[in-house]
Amino acid sequence: MEQHIVKLQSVTPVTHDVKRFRFDKPEGYRFSPGQATEIAINLPGWENERRPFTFTSLNDDPFLEFTIKGYHAHNGVTHQLHQLKEGDELIIHDVWGAIEYKGPGYFIAGGAGITPFLAILRQLKKDGIIAGSALFFSNKKAEDIIYEDELRDILGQDAHFILTREEKPGYGYARIDETFLKQHVSDFDQYFYVCGPDPMIAEVNGVLEKLGAKAEVLVFEK
């Protein structure tokens, strides 16, 4: 089993409860945009507390980047991660994940579920093949949106931000349900990339299949 100890280069706030972490990258360590690894904090008592996180860097970047929401209601892994400082260490493991780019389509994300799509969309932008992709990104409030400015820059008018607990000019106010998808999707033969809380994934995939999307065009972590 692959295992590396990597040192934290920098930590940067992204939103009120999300931070960007950049770590040293082991030589020869490779992944595809959308993939993940299990990480643990290299501190006494935390070395075996492994949790899955998606890479938000690109494979060609000289660092590994994770964009992680902190859940501070209890003293868990994400709370501890948000206490890390430059020079602290993580233990990273094998690369895995079923979310990978297969072709143009709709990216449907809820909250921190945007993370697998960040590397994919960044790579498409870098390669000049972003055309034909659209994003529906659902959050409770505008302050919760991760990398909003960058996503608008990547996708332009094809970046759609939907809020569920706040009405605000420039944002949709809805749930991504059957009514929403009927209104905003014209072609159910394209790929649909879906990531978010498990109930959301199940609901969205069920609606997409009901509306005519075949199982083979639904890309999500099973």
Buried (B, 14 or more C-beta within 10 A) or exposed (E): EEEBBBEBBEBEEBBEBBBBBBBBBBEEBEBBBBBBBBBBBBBEEBEEBBBEBBBBBBBEBEBBBBBBBBBEEEEEBBEBBBEBEEEBBBBBBEBEBEBEBEEBBBBBBBBBBBBBBBBBBBBBBEEEEBEEBBBBBBBEEBEBBBBBEBBBEBBEEBBBBBBBEEEEEEBBEBEBEBEBBEEBBEEBEBBBBBBBEEEBBEBBBEBBBEEEBEEEBBBBBE
